[in-house]
Amino acid sequence: MGNSGVTLHYDGWTAQPLERTQVLDLQHLRRIEAAMQDRVSWSSSAQSDQPEALPPGWHWCWFADTFPAAELGRDGHPQRGGFLPPVELPRRMWAGGKLAFHRPLFTGESATRLSEVIAIEQKNGRSGGLVFVSLRHRLSQRGELALEETQDLVFREDPSPDAPRIEPPQAPCDAQFSRKVEPDPVWLFRYSAVTFNGHRIHYDHDYARQVEGYPSIVVHAPLIATLLADLAREASGSPALREFSFRAVSPLFCGETFTINARRKADTMVLWAAGPSGQLAMQAKAQF
C-alpha cells in the first residue's frame, strides 16, 4: 500500500496526491524564530537577508492548509473527504513520523511539497475504534529532492467518561543530555500561529477538557519532535541529520514542566520526552 501509484479507497473516496509550492520566506522564518527563541539552540545568522538552511522540523511551519472557516470541522481542522479520507471518528492526533534528509532546505527560495496518502488501516483498541492514516511528503527545492517524510495520523472515538485510565510507561532514567521545558499558553498559541494549525486542543481550554477529555490544552506533537531533533543536533555536535523518527506515546499539557532527553548509542542518538511524573511522552531516534 505504500508504493507510488497505488490507489486507495475509503467509503467512496479515492486518494489523490496534493502538490503545493511555497516560498520559504524570511519574514515567516523570523516569526518562527521569535516563537522558538530560548527554546532551541539554533539561531539565524547575523545576515538576516541571506538564505539559511532550515533546522530539522521547521519545515512544518510552511505548506499549511488555508481553508475558510466554513470548511473546518468541530476540532478546527479542515473537514475530511478532500485530501484526507472521510473518517467519521472525531478525534485526530499526530501519532509519529519518519524523516529522511537528503539536502538542506533553504529559506528565501521556493520549495514544492508533494503529498500522498499511502496507507489506511482500521483497528480496534482499548479505547474503541481507530483509523490509522499514513501520509508521504516529498519536499523538493532547486529541482532536487531535499526531504522525504512519512507522517502517521490516528483518528479515534470521543472519550468515554467511565473508561479506565491507561497509564503510560515510564521513561528511561539514563539520559546523558537533558533539558527542562516549561510550556505556557503564549508559546503554544504562537506555535499554532506559525504553523497555521487550528486544532483546538492546543489553545481552546474548554474544548480540550469538555469535548476531548484532556485535563488542559495539549502540547503539539511536532513541537516536541522539533525540540528533540534540536537536542540531538546540539548533543551530537553535528549540524546535519540523516534520519529522524519519532512516536507519540502520551500527551503533554500546558503548565506542566517536562524534559527532553538524549543518549548516545553507537552512531545513533536515542531521544525521549518525559512528563512531570516521569511518564514517557514521546520517543525518537536520530542518525547523522
C-alpha positions in Angstrom: 0.0 0.0 0.0 3.0 2.3 0.4 4.2 2.1 -3.2 3.7 5.0 -5.6 0.8 4.6 -7.9 -1.3 2.5 -5.5 -5.0 3.7 -5.5 -6.6 3.8 -2.1 -10.3 3.9 -1.5 -12.3 4.7 1.7 -16.1 4.9 1.8 -16.4 6.2 -1.8 -13.3 8.4 -1.5 -10.2 7.8 -3.7 -6.8 9.0 -2.7 -5.3 11.8 -4.8 -1.9 13.4 -4.5 -1.7 17.1 -3.4 1.1 19.4 -4.6 1.9 22.8 -3.1 4.7 25.2 -4.0 5.6 28.0 -1.5 8.4 30.4 -0.8 10.2 29.6 2.5 10.2 33.3 3.1 12.5 35.1 5.6 9.7 37.1 7.2 8.0 33.9 8.3 11.3 32.5 9.5 11.6 35.5 11.8 8.2 34.7 13.3 9.1 31.1 13.9 12.4 32.1 15.4 10.6 34.6 17.7 8.2 31.8 18.8 11.1 29.4 19.4 13.5 31.8 21.0 15.3 30.4 24.1 13.6 27.1 23.4 16.1 25.7 20.9 19.9 26.0 20.3 19.6 27.1 16.7 19.6 30.8 15.8 19.8 32.6 12.5 23.0 34.3 11.2 23.6 38.0 11.5 22.9 38.4 7.8 19.2 38.1 8.1 18.6 38.7 4.4 20.7 35.7 3.3 19.3 32.2 2.6 19.8 29.8 5.5 19.4 26.1 5.9 16.3 25.3 7.9 16.9 23.2 11.1 15.0 19.9 11.3 11.3 20.2 11.9 11.0 23.8 10.9 9.5 22.9 7.5 6.3 22.1 9.4 5.7 25.8 9.7 5.1 26.0 5.9 2.7 24.3 3.5 -0.3 24.7 5.9 -3.9 24.2 4.9 -5.7 27.5 4.3 -9.4 26.5 4.2 -12.0 29.1 5.2 -13.8 28.7 8.5 -16.9 27.3 6.8 -14.9 24.3 5.7 -13.5 23.4 9.1 -14.6 20.6 11.4 -15.5 20.9 15.0 -11.9 20.5 16.1 -10.6 23.3 13.9 -9.0 21.0 11.3 -10.3 21.0 7.7 -13.3 18.7 7.1 -12.2 15.3 5.8 -13.1 13.9 2.4 -10.8 16.1 0.4 -7.1 15.1 0.6 -7.7 13.0 3.8 -10.3 10.2 3.7 -13.7 10.9 5.2 -13.0 9.2 8.6 -16.0 9.8 10.9 -14.1 9.2 14.1 -13.9 12.7 15.7 -10.5 12.9 17.4 -7.3 13.4 15.4 -3.8 13.0 16.6 -0.3 13.1 15.1 1.0 9.7 16.1 4.5 9.9 14.8 6.7 10.0 11.7 10.0 9.5 10.0 12.1 12.0 8.1 15.0 11.3 5.7 17.1 14.4 4.9 18.8 14.4 1.5 19.9 18.0 1.3 19.1 21.3 3.2 16.0 23.3 2.6 17.0 27.0 2.2 14.9 30.0 3.2 14.2 32.7 0.8 13.6 30.3 -2.1 10.5 28.4 -3.3 10.1 24.7 -2.4 7.5 22.1 -3.5 5.8 19.5 -1.4 4.1 16.5 -3.0 1.8 14.7 -0.5 0.1 11.3 -0.8 -2.0 9.1 1.3 -0.1 5.8 1.3 -2.0 3.6 3.8 -5.3 3.4 5.7 -5.8 0.9 8.4 -8.8 0.3 10.7 -8.3 -1.3 14.1 -10.0 -1.7 17.5 -8.0 -0.6 20.5 -8.7 -0.5 24.3 -10.4 2.9 23.8 -12.5 1.8 20.9 -12.3 2.1 17.1 -9.2 3.5 15.5 -8.2 4.5 12.0 -4.6 5.0 11.1 -3.7 7.1 8.0 -0.1 7.3 6.8 1.0 10.2 4.5 4.1 10.6 2.5 5.5 14.1 1.8 8.4 14.8 -0.6 9.9 18.3 -0.4 12.0 19.5 -3.3 14.0 22.6 -3.9 16.3 23.7 -6.8 15.0 20.7 -8.8 16.3 18.2 -6.2 14.7 16.1 -3.5 15.5 17.6 -0.1 13.3 15.8 2.4 11.2 12.7 2.5 8.7 12.3 5.3 6.2 9.7 6.5 3.5 11.2 8.7 1.2 8.9 10.8 -2.2 10.2 11.9 -4.6 8.4 14.1 -8.4 9.0 14.4 -10.3 7.8 17.4 -13.6 7.9 19.2 -14.6 10.5 21.8 -13.5 9.5 25.3 -16.0 7.6 27.5 -16.5 9.1 30.9 -16.3 5.7 32.6 -13.3 4.4 30.5 -10.4 3.2 32.7 -7.4 5.4 32.7 -4.5 3.9 30.7 -1.2 4.6 32.4 1.7 5.3 30.0 5.0 3.5 30.5 7.8 5.2 32.5 10.5 7.0 30.5 14.2 5.8 30.7 16.3 7.3 33.5 19.7 7.1 31.8 19.9 10.4 29.9 23.3 11.8 29.0 21.8 15.1 27.9 18.6 16.7 29.2 16.7 19.9 29.1 13.7 21.2 31.0 10.8 22.6 29.0 8.0 24.7 30.6 5.1 25.0 28.1 3.0 28.1 28.6 -0.2 29.3 26.8 1.5 32.0 24.8 4.2 29.7 23.4 1.7 27.1 22.4 -0.6 29.7 20.8 2.4 31.2 18.8 3.4 27.8 17.6 -0.2 27.2 16.4 0.0 30.6 14.7 3.3 30.0 12.8 2.1 26.5 11.7 -1.5 27.8 11.0 -2.7 24.9 13.0 -6.4 25.4 14.0 -6.6 22.3 16.1 -8.5 23.5 19.2 -6.8 21.1 21.7 -3.8 23.4 21.5 -5.4 26.7 22.6 -9.1 26.2 23.5 -9.1 25.1 27.1 -12.8 24.4 27.4 -12.9 22.4 24.2 -9.8 20.3 25.2 -11.4 19.5 28.6 -15.1 19.2 27.9 -15.1 17.6 24.4 -11.8 15.7 24.1 -11.4 14.8 27.7 -7.9 16.3 28.3 -7.0 18.0 31.6 -5.6 21.0 29.8 -4.5 22.2 26.4 -2.1 19.9 24.7 1.5 20.5 23.6 1.8 19.9 19.8 3.5 16.6 18.8 5.6 18.2 16.1 6.7 20.9 18.5 8.0 18.2 20.9 9.6 16.4 17.9 11.3 19.7 16.9 12.7 20.1 20.4 14.1 16.5 20.3 15.7 17.0 16.9 17.3 20.2 18.2 18.6 18.4 21.2 20.0 15.7 19.0 21.9 18.2 16.9 23.3 20.0 20.0 24.3 16.9 21.9 25.9 15.2 18.9 27.8 18.3 17.7 26.6 17.5 14.2 24.5 20.1 12.3 23.3 17.6 9.7 20.7 14.9 10.5 20.4 12.0 8.1 17.3 10.4 9.6 14.9 11.3 12.4 11.9 9.3 13.6 9.5 9.8 16.4 6.4 8.2 18.0 4.0 9.9 20.4 3.2 7.8 23.5 1.2 10.0 25.8 0.2 13.7 25.7 1.9 16.6 27.5 0.0 19.6 28.8 0.3 23.3 29.2 1.7 24.4 32.5 3.4 21.1 33.3 7.2 21.0 33.1 8.6 18.2 31.0 12.0 17.1 30.0 13.6 16.2 26.6 16.4 13.7 26.9 19.1 12.1 24.8 21.6 9.2 25.0 24.3 8.2 22.5 24.1 4.6 21.2 26.8 3.9 18.6 26.1 6.2 15.6 22.6 6.8 16.8 21.1 9.3 19.2 18.2 7.8 21.3 15.8 10.5 22.5 12.7 10.8 24.5 10.4 13.3 26.2 9.2 12.6 29.8 6.3 14.2 31.6 6.2 15.6 35.1 5.6 12.2 36.7 8.4 10.6 34.6 5.9 9.1 32.1 7.1 8.5 28.6 5.5 11.1 26.2 7.5 10.7 23.0 10.4 8.5 21.8 12.7 9.3 18.9 15.8 8.3 17.2 18.3 10.4 15.2 21.1 9.4 12.8 23.7 11.7 11.4 
